[in-house]
Amino acid sequence: QRGMEFSKGVKNLSGLTREPLMSHTPTTPSKLAALDWTSRRTKVTAGIFLVGLIVLWQFLSPDDSFDGQIRSALPERSAVRQSVSASGTLSALVTVEVGTQLSGQISELHADFNSDVKEGALIARIDPATFETRVAQAEAEAAIAAANVTQAKATVAESEANYAKAERALKRSEDLRARGNISAAQLDSAIADAEMSKARLTSAQAQVVTAEAQVKQREASLQSARVDLERTFIRSPVDGVVIGREVDIGQTVAASMQAPILFTIAKDLSDMQLEVNVDEADIGEVREGLTARFTVDAYPEDLFQGYVDQIRKAPQIEQNVVTYTVIVSAANADQKLLPGMTANVEIIIEERKNALLIPNRALRFTPPKAIRDEDALAEARAQLTDDTQRIVWREDDDGDLTPRVISIGISDGFMTEVTSDNLSEQDKIAITIDQAREGGFGPPGPGPGPR
């Protein structure tokens, strides 16, 4: 009807336009043909414009009609587990790298890969010839120092005798001088001899102290040489198993700023630990003592169990991704787990048994305006008081939807626990709509779900 009225208006307008021209100017056949063509072109343009307006109006106008099927699901009772998933690497609780402080050639090997070793057991030996020579040299130097002490003490004894002799001579000279039997110069010579004897005695006593100090120095050098000789014996510092050997017999090792590594020993593989990289978005839920379950590629059918032992606060940043290291301790009585294995870990945050569960899609579902009660929805929204409450839509036997406020608990990502008592296993809860719109410029509805 709008198109017809618009066309009539165009006809009237064209008629008004032609009348003045015909009344004032003589009309020729060519002019009449041109005017007729202009009229037809104007009508076509107006018609196309009108059709475009109609199409645009249909596309933009809201479509409150509903022609679809509600998909619903019944709540069910089952176990639900909220967890954090991550990956990690297995390692021994204590891993010791055995090195050496000496440079030399490996002359003996007493351990290999997978060897069980005890604390203090000999696992390798560095050629001791050079160090034995140093010990012998140090022993000789210590003996010379001890002899020097004996010689210094003999010198002290001699100096003491000479000093006593000089004191007696001085006393006689003083007596003779008092009787006038010697000159003053002779008395002065006796005094000088006594003082020189005393100085020699003091020097000899100092030499004894020096010689004794040299003995201690040589003994310390001897002890150092013996320690180096003992270090040629490479011994295991812990009870464990050798998981790495870096040397062979005849190989020369050089100890400089950093001690070379000869063996890697894992202490007691009956207990292992996992270094798990947990994303920063999940680390807030992880606590010490939580149960962890994990699998390894070597035994895909076996499920291993451990517990969170430590949460390290130092962040690990790689390509702008922040993770935190969580240490999970696990028993390894059957020795299946080996250092270096990659594990897929699930840290159990919380677990419920026989919980009432609904699909997570039910929490995200909102029906279209054509079938929902706006007043009931506003009333339900007014009842929301905290983050643990959600609105779900209950479907009755007639297919009508009613909003209901529920309280929720934990979720495993697919199902969510219902903690309030206003929902039962017989209540059908809408989760999506299998919708088909006719005449169709509106968007399609969500895909079908379970009923």
Number of C-alpha atoms within 10 A of each C-alpha: 6 9 15 11 10 14 18 12 13 16 16 10 12 18 12 11 12 14 11 10 11 12 9 8 9 8 11 9 8 9 11 13 11 10 14 13 12 12 17 13 11 14 19 12 10 16 16 11 12 17 13 12 12 12 11 11 11 15 14 10 10 9 14 10 12 14 13 12 13 20 19 22 21 17 22 17 15 13 13 22 18 18 22 18 18 16 16 23 19 22 21 21 17 15 19 17 16 19 18 20 16 18 16 21 18 20 16 17 16 13 18 19 14 14 15 16 23 16 11 12 16 17 21 23 20 26 19 19 11 11 21 16 13 19 20 14 15 21 19 14 19 21 14 16 22 20 15 19 20 15 16 22 19 15 19 21 15 14 21 19 14 18 21 14 14 20 19 13 16 22 15 13 22 20 13 15 16 12 9 10 11 14 12 13 10 14 19 13 12 19 18 13 17 20 15 14 19 19 13 18 21 14 14 22 20 15 19 20 14 15 22 19 15 19 21 14 15 21 19 14 19 21 15 15 21 18 13 19 21 15 17 23 18 22 19 24 17 18 16 22 22 23 19 18 17 13 17 15 13 14 13 15 20 15 15 10 7 10 15 19 16 19 24 20 26 25 23 17 23 16 17 24 26 29 20 26 21 24 18 14 9 14 16 9 13 17 17 13 13 15 19 21 18 22 19 20 11 13 11 9 9 11 10 17 18 22 21 22 18 15 18 10 10 9 14 15 10 8 5 7 10 14 20 20 20 23 22 27 24 23 16 18 11 8 11 11 24 17 17 12 15 20 22 15 26 19 25 20 16 15 14 15 10 11 19 24 25 24 22 16 17 21 19 12 17 18 16 13 12 12 14 16 15 12 9 13 17 11 13 18 16 10 14 15 9 8 8 13 19 21 21 23 24 21 19 12 7 6 13 13 20 19 24 19 20 20 18 19 16 21 21 15 12 11 20 24 26 24 17 14 9 11 18 15 14 10 16 21 30 29 27 24 22 15 18 16 15 10 8 11 13 15 9 12 14 13 10 15 15 11 13
